[in-house]
Amino acid sequence: MHYLFKPIKETIEAVLIIKPKILTTILFIPLLYLLGWIMANPLIIVGLGKENISLVGTIFTFLLFVISMPKWFEIRWGFNNPWILLGINKIDKKEKRFFYFLKGLLYSIILLSLILIPTISNQWGNWLGRLKPDILLNSLLLIIGVGFAEELIFRSWLFEELKNQYGFIKAIIFQALIYSLVHIGFDMPFLQMISILLGLFLLGILLSLIKIKDNNSLWGCVGLHGGLVGIWFLMNNGLIEISKDAPIWLVGPGNINTNPLGGIYGITLLILFLCFNFFKHKNKIFRANNVKYFN
């Protein structure tokens, strides 16, 4: 496989020195996705179905992303320990990282409970209580896999890139905006699309504040993000049945599965969570804003 990885490595390293740096930031993930897709396609020969190529290509893309991080920060910013900067490794004990994760997971449970309680109590949702092993496994994979992967990309890599190019405040805003845009579905009514866009934007801001609050540790963000995705998936696939008559302002818009953070009620909850975290931890946020960026 050396003959395959060597040109991929050389291609990635060549892209890292492209200027202006924002152009590299924009092209990096699409390039990795293309390389991941190229690496996945030969697996058709050994029996991998075409319907699985996209998933395997995405996994290869993320692996290439992780492998590229040390060189990325070394070549572009002269930083030799990216995992501390990205919030994966910290001087803190491992137990503290686990505590951050559990605290983020608890945040997600509280947020979703505040949506589910009025939904069920007003008979817009019925408790079914059915739990299949494969659904539980998928839920756990979403909590850990999607939560970790997306937080590493958006709240770590992208945030640090934008911070060093445009400053702390703009980085918080732009990473949240990009995060919301790449998750939006353009096949729904305009107002519903805008409401989901706003909800995801606020979530992106909240996750950034969680990371700052946790002394730059990413694990609280992973717990919150993964919990929102995985637990909502679990609820919608056997535990509860949301009525078609449930108001969009409460359960959010969506075709197959609704997005509760896209409803007016969910957006209001996010704003309250944002305000709480900002005012409680504003000193940490202001200190983070004044930290000198590395060269």
C-alpha positions in Angstrom: 0.0 0.0 0.0 3.1 2.2 0.2 2.7 3.2 -3.4 -0.8 4.5 -2.7 0.0 6.4 0.5 3.2 8.1 -0.7 1.5 10.3 -3.4 -1.4 11.0 -1.0 1.1 12.2 1.7 2.9 14.3 -0.9 -0.4 15.8 -2.2 -1.5 16.8 1.3 1.8 18.4 2.2 1.8 20.3 -1.0 -1.6 21.7 -0.3 -0.5 22.9 3.2 1.8 25.5 1.8 -0.8 27.1 -0.6 -1.4 30.8 0.0 -3.5 32.6 1.0 -4.0 30.2 3.9 -7.8 30.6 3.9 -7.7 28.9 0.5 -6.0 25.9 2.0 -8.6 25.8 4.8 -11.4 25.8 2.3 -9.9 23.1 0.1 -8.6 20.8 2.8 -11.7 18.8 3.7 -13.0 18.4 0.1 -9.5 17.2 -0.9 -9.4 14.7 1.8 -12.9 13.5 0.9 -11.8 13.0 -2.7 -8.7 11.1 -1.5 -10.9 9.0 0.8 -13.3 8.2 -2.0 -10.3 7.2 -4.3 -9.0 4.9 -1.5 -12.4 3.3 -0.9 -13.3 2.5 -4.6 -10.8 -0.4 -5.1 -12.6 -2.2 -2.2 -15.4 -3.0 -4.7 -13.1 -5.6 -6.1 -13.0 -7.5 -2.8 -16.8 -7.5 -2.5 -17.7 -4.1 -0.9 -21.1 -3.0 -2.2 -21.3 0.3 -4.0 -23.9 1.5 -1.5 -21.2 1.3 1.2 -18.5 3.2 -0.7 -19.6 6.5 0.6 -19.5 5.4 4.2 -16.1 3.8 3.9 -14.8 6.8 1.9 -16.0 9.0 4.8 -14.1 6.8 7.3 -10.9 7.0 5.2 -11.4 10.8 5.0 -11.5 11.2 8.7 -8.5 8.9 9.2 -6.6 11.0 6.7 -7.7 14.1 8.6 -6.4 12.8 11.9 -3.1 11.6 10.4 -2.6 15.0 8.7 -3.1 17.1 11.9 0.6 17.0 13.2 2.0 18.1 9.8 -0.8 20.6 9.3 0.0 22.6 12.5 3.8 22.1 12.1 4.0 23.4 8.5 1.4 26.1 8.7 1.8 27.4 12.3 5.0 25.9 13.7 3.2 24.1 16.4 4.5 20.6 17.3 1.8 19.3 19.7 -1.6 19.7 18.0 -3.4 17.3 20.3 -3.1 19.7 23.2 -4.2 22.7 21.1 -7.1 20.7 19.7 -8.3 19.7 23.2 -7.7 16.0 22.9 -4.8 15.7 25.3 -4.5 17.9 28.3 -2.3 18.2 31.3 -5.4 17.3 33.2 -5.9 13.8 34.4 -7.8 11.4 32.1 -10.5 11.2 34.8 -11.2 14.9 34.3 -11.7 14.4 30.6 -14.2 11.7 31.3 -15.9 14.0 33.7 -16.2 16.7 31.0 -17.7 14.1 28.6 -20.3 13.0 31.2 -21.1 16.6 32.0 -21.7 17.4 28.3 -23.8 14.2 28.0 -25.9 15.4 30.9 -26.3 18.8 29.2 -27.8 17.0 26.2 -30.1 14.9 28.3 -31.4 18.0 30.1 -31.9 19.9 26.8 -33.7 17.0 25.1 -35.8 16.3 28.3 -37.0 19.9 28.2 -38.3 19.2 24.7 -39.7 15.7 25.3 -41.6 16.4 28.5 -44.0 18.9 27.1 -44.3 16.8 23.9 -45.4 13.7 25.8 -47.4 15.5 28.4 -49.5 17.2 25.7 -50.0 13.9 23.9 -48.0 15.0 20.9 -45.8 12.0 21.6 -46.4 8.5 22.8 -43.9 6.4 24.9 -43.3 3.1 23.2 -40.3 1.8 25.2 -39.1 -0.5 22.5 -35.3 -0.9 22.4 -33.5 -3.0 19.8 -29.8 -4.0 20.2 -28.9 -2.7 16.8 -30.6 0.7 17.5 -28.8 1.0 20.8 -25.5 0.2 19.1 -26.1 2.8 16.4 -27.0 5.3 19.1 -23.7 4.7 20.9 -21.8 4.9 17.7 -23.4 8.3 17.0 -22.7 9.5 20.5 -19.0 8.6 20.3 -18.2 8.6 16.6 -20.2 11.6 15.2 -19.7 13.6 18.4 -16.0 13.1 18.3 -15.4 13.5 14.6 -17.5 16.6 14.1 -16.2 18.3 17.2 -12.6 17.6 16.2 -13.3 19.2 12.8 -15.4 22.2 13.8 -14.6 23.2 17.4 -11.0 22.2 17.2 -9.3 22.3 13.7 -11.6 24.8 12.0 -11.8 27.1 15.1 -8.0 27.2 15.5 -7.5 27.9 11.8 -10.0 30.8 11.8 -8.8 32.1 15.1 -5.2 32.4 13.8 -6.3 34.0 10.6 -9.2 36.3 11.7 -9.2 36.4 15.5 -11.1 34.8 18.4 -14.5 36.4 18.0 -14.8 35.9 14.2 -13.6 32.3 14.6 -16.4 31.5 17.0 -19.0 33.0 14.7 -17.6 31.7 11.4 -17.1 28.1 12.6 -20.7 28.0 13.9 -22.0 29.4 10.6 -20.0 26.9 8.5 -21.1 24.1 10.8 -24.8 25.1 10.3 -24.5 25.5 6.6 -22.9 22.0 6.0 -25.7 20.3 8.0 -28.7 22.2 6.4 -31.1 20.4 4.1 -32.1 22.5 1.1 -35.1 20.3 0.3 -37.5 21.9 2.9 -39.6 25.1 3.0 -37.5 28.2 3.3 -38.6 29.3 6.8 -38.0 25.8 8.2 -34.6 25.8 6.6 -33.8 29.1 8.2 -35.0 28.0 11.6 -32.8 24.9 11.5 -29.9 27.0 10.3 -30.4 29.3 13.3 -30.6 26.5 15.7 -27.5 24.8 14.5 -25.6 28.1 14.5 -26.5 28.7 18.1 -25.5 25.1 18.9 -22.1 25.8 17.3 -21.6 28.9 19.5 -22.7 27.0 22.6 -20.3 24.2 21.9 -17.4 26.7 21.5 -18.3 28.2 24.9 -18.4 24.7 26.4 -14.8 24.1 25.1 -13.6 27.3 26.6 -15.4 26.6 29.9 -13.7 23.2 30.1 -10.2 24.8 29.8 -9.9 24.0 26.0 -10.8 20.3 26.5 -12.9 19.0 23.6 -14.6 16.2 25.6 -17.5 18.2 27.0 -18.4 19.2 23.5 -18.2 15.6 22.3 -20.6 14.6 25.1 -23.1 17.4 24.4 -23.0 17.0 20.6 -22.9 13.2 20.6 -25.7 13.1 23.2 -28.0 15.3 21.2 -27.5 13.2 18.0 -27.4 9.7 19.6 -30.1 10.1 22.2 -32.5 11.8 19.8 -31.9 9.0 17.3 -32.6 6.4 20.1 -35.8 8.2 21.0 -37.1 8.3 17.5 -36.4 4.7 16.7 -38.4 2.7 19.3 -38.6 4.7 22.5 -41.1 7.3 21.5 -43.4 8.1 18.6 -43.9 11.7 17.8 -47.3 12.6 16.3 -47.6 14.2 13.0 -49.8 16.8 14.7 -47.0 17.8 17.0 -46.3 21.5 16.5 -43.1 22.5 14.6 -42.3 25.2 17.1 -41.9 22.4 19.7 -40.4 19.4 18.0 -38.8 21.3 15.1 -39.0 20.8 11.4 -37.9 17.8 9.4 -39.2 15.2 7.0 -38.5 11.7 8.5 -37.0 12.7 11.9 -37.6 16.2 13.2 -34.8 18.5 14.4 -35.9 19.7 17.8 -33.2 22.5 17.8 -34.8 24.0 14.7 -38.1 24.8 16.5 -38.7 28.1 18.2 -38.8 26.3 21.6 -35.5 24.6 20.9 -33.9 27.9 19.7 -35.1 29.6 22.9 -33.6 26.8 25.1 -30.3 27.2 23.2 -30.3 31.0 23.8 -30.9 30.4 27.5 -28.1 27.8 27.7 -25.8 30.3 25.8 -26.6 33.1 28.2 -26.1 30.9 31.2 -22.7 29.7 30.1 -21.5 33.1 28.9 -22.3 35.0 32.0 -21.2 32.2 34.3 -17.8 31.8 32.5 -17.3 35.2 31.0 -14.0 35.7 32.7 -12.6 32.5 31.0 -14.0 33.7 27.7 -12.4 37.1 28.0 -9.1 35.5 28.9 -9.3 33.2 26.0 -9.9 36.2 23.7 -6.7 37.8 25.0 -4.5 34.8 24.6 -1.7 35.4 22.1 -1.9 33.1 19.1 1.1 31.0 18.1 3.1 32.0 15.0 
